[in-house]
Amino acid sequence: MDYLPQVIVCRRCNSSFAPDENYLLCVLHAVIAGSLYPDPTKHPEAATILRSNRHVVRSLKRRPDGQLLLFENLQPFTLFPDTDKIRRVVVKNARGHAYHEIGEPLLEAPDHVAFVPLEQLSREQRDAFETVGTGAELSVWPEVGSRMTLQLFNEEAMVGGWITVEPGRYRYSID
């Protein structure tokens, strides 16, 4: 990657998220591979990450009621991840992206946090999600000189209101 957005934060605060970020990394790779034990020839990155995080894999084999999943190859592949861990990472990243783009720290708790696989959204929900930040006039402009102000004038920087970090893997929008 040529460029990853970075902001300076307290080392203690940032490192406190490492276990949750590692957990989410494992969840995402298991979902992409469709297994907690992916074939290394088909999904080498996922196989390596999941093989080196057996404690996370064990935790993902438990249902919300604490019962261990006895049959791992049932279809469809289903996980019951710890939503609190995922929420903490989502909020941390959202705060970092907002701080990076508009230069404002967002320290208060968000009113609402949601995450769901895109395939579970209805067509209308998916269209609304994909068109975030487009079509409407800005009611408040970002601070002059902020990255967001520059992004607004650069047509290639924000395609459809989205800022791409890793094509096909990670993008975000500030709305």
C-alpha positions as a LaTeX table, in Angstrom:
\begin{tabular}{lrrr}
\hline
Residue & $x$ (\AA) & $y$ (\AA) & $z$ (\AA) \\
\hline
Met1 & 0.00 & 0.00 & 0.00 \\
Asp2 & 1.37 & 3.35 & $-0.98$ \\
Tyr3 & $-0.67$ & 5.31 & 1.52 \\
Leu4 & $-2.53$ & 4.53 & 4.70 \\
Pro5 & $-4.22$ & 7.32 & 6.67 \\
Gln6 & $-2.55$ & 7.84 & 10.04 \\
Val7 & $-3.20$ & 10.09 & 13.00 \\
Ile8 & $-1.15$ & 10.53 & 16.13 \\
Val9 & $-2.84$ & 9.13 & 19.23 \\
Cys10 & $-1.84$ & 8.03 & 22.70 \\
Arg11 & 0.20 & 4.79 & 22.46 \\
Arg12 & $-1.62$ & 3.26 & 25.46 \\
Cys13 & $-5.03$ & 4.05 & 23.95 \\
Asn14 & $-4.09$ & 2.71 & 20.53 \\
Ser15 & $-2.47$ & $-0.49$ & 21.83 \\
Ser16 & $-5.49$ & $-1.22$ & 24.03 \\
Phe17 & $-7.43$ & $-2.01$ & 20.83 \\
Ala18 & $-4.90$ & $-4.57$ & 19.53 \\
Pro19 & $-6.67$ & $-7.69$ & 20.88 \\
Asp20 & $-10.01$ & $-6.56$ & 19.44 \\
Glu21 & $-8.43$ & $-5.67$ & 16.09 \\
Asn22 & $-6.77$ & $-9.09$ & 15.95 \\
Tyr23 & $-10.12$ & $-10.70$ & 16.78 \\
Leu24 & $-11.88$ & $-8.79$ & 13.98 \\
Leu25 & $-9.08$ & $-9.70$ & 11.54 \\
Cys26 & $-9.72$ & $-13.38$ & 12.32 \\
Val27 & $-13.49$ & $-12.97$ & 11.95 \\
Leu28 & $-13.14$ & $-11.27$ & 8.57 \\
His29 & $-10.72$ & $-13.89$ & 7.24 \\
Ala30 & $-12.96$ & $-16.73$ & 8.43 \\
Val31 & $-15.94$ & $-15.11$ & 6.69 \\
Ile32 & $-13.98$ & $-14.52$ & 3.46 \\
Ala33 & $-12.69$ & $-18.11$ & 3.46 \\
Gly34 & $-16.01$ & $-19.57$ & 4.65 \\
Ser35 & $-14.27$ & $-21.64$ & 7.31 \\
Leu36 & $-12.32$ & $-21.46$ & 10.54 \\
Tyr37 & $-9.89$ & $-23.92$ & 8.92 \\
Pro38 & $-9.48$ & $-22.68$ & 5.33 \\
Asp39 & $-7.56$ & $-24.52$ & 2.66 \\
Pro40 & $-4.11$ & $-22.86$ & 2.51 \\
Thr41 & $-3.98$ & $-23.26$ & $-1.27$ \\
Lys42 & $-7.26$ & $-21.38$ & $-1.77$ \\
His43 & $-6.98$ & $-18.85$ & 1.09 \\
Pro44 & $-3.32$ & $-18.65$ & 2.15 \\
Glu45 & $-3.62$ & $-15.38$ & 4.09 \\
Ala46 & $-6.71$ & $-16.52$ & 6.00 \\
Ala47 & $-5.16$ & $-19.94$ & 6.74 \\
Thr48 & $-2.02$ & $-18.34$ & 8.16 \\
Ile49 & $-3.89$ & $-15.82$ & 10.31 \\
Leu50 & $-6.40$ & $-18.32$ & 11.67 \\
Arg51 & $-3.75$ & $-20.99$ & 12.28 \\
Ser52 & $-1.71$ & $-18.52$ & 14.35 \\
Asn53 & $-4.75$ & $-17.42$ & 16.42 \\
Arg54 & $-6.14$ & $-20.70$ & 17.77 \\
His55 & $-7.52$ & $-18.99$ & 20.90 \\
Val56 & $-9.68$ & $-16.75$ & 18.70 \\
Val57 & $-10.77$ & $-19.71$ & 16.57 \\
Arg58 & $-11.83$ & $-21.58$ & 19.73 \\
Ser59 & $-13.87$ & $-18.60$ & 20.88 \\
Leu60 & $-15.57$ & $-18.36$ & 17.46 \\
Lys61 & $-16.65$ & $-22.01$ & 17.71 \\
Arg62 & $-19.04$ & $-21.12$ & 20.53 \\
Arg63 & $-22.66$ & $-20.14$ & 20.03 \\
Pro64 & $-24.08$ & $-17.12$ & 21.86 \\
Asp65 & $-25.43$ & $-19.45$ & 24.56 \\
Gly66 & $-21.88$ & $-20.72$ & 25.21 \\
Gln67 & $-22.44$ & $-24.14$ & 23.64 \\
Leu68 & $-19.58$ & $-25.43$ & 21.52 \\
Leu69 & $-20.40$ & $-26.02$ & 17.85 \\
Leu70 & $-19.92$ & $-29.76$ & 17.39 \\
Phe71 & $-20.10$ & $-29.91$ & 13.62 \\
Glu72 & $-17.80$ & $-27.41$ & 11.95 \\
Asn73 & $-18.50$ & $-28.14$ & 8.29 \\
Leu74 & $-22.24$ & $-27.47$ & 8.27 \\
Gln75 & $-23.52$ & $-25.16$ & 5.57 \\
Pro76 & $-24.12$ & $-22.32$ & 5.52 \\
Phe77 & $-20.97$ & $-21.35$ & 7.40 \\
Thr78 & $-22.05$ & $-19.38$ & 10.46 \\
Leu79 & $-20.12$ & $-17.47$ & 13.10 \\
Phe80 & $-21.32$ & $-15.87$ & 16.29 \\
Pro81 & $-18.68$ & $-13.18$ & 16.84 \\
Asp82 & $-18.45$ & $-11.00$ & 19.92 \\
Thr83 & $-20.22$ & $-7.85$ & 18.72 \\
Asp84 & $-18.75$ & $-5.75$ & 21.55 \\
Lys85 & $-15.22$ & $-6.40$ & 20.28 \\
Ile86 & $-16.24$ & $-5.57$ & 16.72 \\
Arg87 & $-18.10$ & $-2.43$ & 17.83 \\
Arg88 & $-15.00$ & $-1.14$ & 19.66 \\
Val89 & $-12.89$ & $-1.51$ & 16.51 \\
Val90 & $-15.56$ & 0.06 & 14.28 \\
Val91 & $-15.88$ & 3.09 & 16.58 \\
Lys92 & $-12.09$ & 3.43 & 16.95 \\
Asn93 & $-11.61$ & 3.39 & 13.17 \\
Ala94 & $-14.51$ & 5.79 & 12.58 \\
Arg95 & $-13.04$ & 8.23 & 15.09 \\
Gly96 & $-9.62$ & 7.92 & 13.47 \\
His97 & $-11.00$ & 8.48 & 9.97 \\
Ala98 & $-13.02$ & 11.49 & 11.09 \\
Tyr99 & $-10.03$ & 12.98 & 12.90 \\
His100 & $-7.80$ & 12.37 & 9.88 \\
Glu101 & $-10.24$ & 13.86 & 7.38 \\
Ile102 & $-11.82$ & 16.78 & 9.24 \\
Gly103 & $-9.27$ & 17.36 & 11.99 \\
Glu104 & $-11.84$ & 17.10 & 14.79 \\
Pro105 & $-11.52$ & 14.58 & 17.61 \\
Leu106 & $-14.84$ & 12.83 & 18.28 \\
Leu107 & $-14.54$ & 11.78 & 21.91 \\
Glu108 & $-18.19$ & 11.37 & 22.87 \\
Ala109 & $-19.93$ & 8.04 & 22.46 \\
Pro110 & $-21.79$ & 7.64 & 19.16 \\
Asp111 & $-25.58$ & 7.64 & 19.18 \\
His112 & $-25.75$ & 4.54 & 16.99 \\
Val113 & $-23.32$ & 1.91 & 15.69 \\
Ala114 & $-24.35$ & $-0.77$ & 13.21 \\
Phe115 & $-22.52$ & $-3.35$ & 11.15 \\
Val116 & $-24.00$ & $-6.05$ & 8.99 \\
Pro117 & $-22.82$ & $-8.09$ & 5.99 \\
Leu118 & $-23.71$ & $-6.24$ & 2.79 \\
Glu119 & $-25.49$ & $-9.35$ & 1.47 \\
Gln120 & $-28.01$ & $-9.07$ & 4.31 \\
Leu121 & $-29.13$ & $-5.59$ & 3.27 \\
Ser122 & $-32.23$ & $-5.19$ & 1.13 \\
Arg123 & $-31.77$ & $-3.53$ & $-2.27$ \\
Glu124 & $-33.10$ & $-0.23$ & $-0.86$ \\
Gln125 & $-30.81$ & $-0.39$ & 2.20 \\
Arg126 & $-27.81$ & $-1.22$ & 0.01 \\
Asp127 & $-28.57$ & 1.66 & $-2.37$ \\
Ala128 & $-28.89$ & 4.09 & 0.56 \\
Phe129 & $-25.63$ & 2.80 & 2.04 \\
Glu130 & $-23.70$ & 3.03 & $-1.25$ \\
Thr131 & $-24.90$ & 6.58 & $-1.97$ \\
Val132 & $-23.87$ & 8.01 & 1.41 \\
Gly133 & $-22.35$ & 11.45 & 1.06 \\
Thr134 & $-23.56$ & 11.98 & $-2.51$ \\
Gly135 & $-26.33$ & 13.98 & $-4.05$ \\
Ala136 & $-27.08$ & 16.25 & $-1.13$ \\
Glu137 & $-25.68$ & 19.72 & $-0.69$ \\
Leu138 & $-23.38$ & 20.19 & 2.27 \\
Ser139 & $-25.16$ & 21.94 & 5.10 \\
Val140 & $-21.84$ & 22.55 & 6.85 \\
Trp141 & $-18.52$ & 22.73 & 5.07 \\
Pro142 & $-15.42$ & 21.18 & 6.64 \\
Glu143 & $-12.72$ & 23.41 & 8.08 \\
Val144 & $-10.74$ & 25.28 & 5.42 \\
Gly145 & $-7.44$ & 23.51 & 4.85 \\
Ser146 & $-8.63$ & 20.17 & 6.24 \\
Arg147 & $-8.14$ & 17.02 & 4.16 \\
Met148 & $-11.92$ & 16.86 & 3.68 \\
Thr149 & $-12.00$ & 20.30 & 2.04 \\
Leu150 & $-9.29$ & 19.17 & $-0.37$ \\
Gln151 & $-11.15$ & 15.89 & $-1.03$ \\
Leu152 & $-14.28$ & 17.82 & $-2.02$ \\
Phe153 & $-12.41$ & 19.54 & $-4.84$ \\
Asn154 & $-10.60$ & 16.43 & $-6.05$ \\
Glu155 & $-13.03$ & 14.37 & $-8.15$ \\
Glu156 & $-10.81$ & 11.26 & $-8.07$ \\
Ala157 & $-10.20$ & 11.31 & $-4.31$ \\
Met158 & $-13.76$ & 10.44 & $-3.30$ \\
Val159 & $-15.50$ & 8.15 & $-5.76$ \\
Gly160 & $-19.20$ & 8.22 & $-4.93$ \\
Gly161 & $-18.47$ & 9.76 & $-1.53$ \\
Trp162 & $-16.08$ & 6.94 & $-0.55$ \\
Ile163 & $-12.37$ & 7.13 & 0.27 \\
Thr164 & $-10.66$ & 3.88 & $-0.74$ \\
Val165 & $-7.88$ & 2.60 & 1.49 \\
Glu166 & $-7.54$ & $-0.89$ & $-0.07$ \\
Pro167 & $-9.43$ & $-1.42$ & $-3.35$ \\
Gly168 & $-12.03$ & $-4.15$ & $-2.97$ \\
Arg169 & $-11.30$ & $-4.50$ & 0.76 \\
Tyr170 & $-11.57$ & $-1.28$ & 2.74 \\
Arg171 & $-13.21$ & 2.07 & 2.13 \\
Tyr172 & $-14.90$ & 4.68 & 4.27 \\
Ser173 & $-17.04$ & 7.74 & 3.96 \\
Ile174 & $-17.28$ & 10.82 & 6.15 \\
Asp175 & $-20.82$ & 12.18 & 6.10 \\
\hline
\end{tabular}
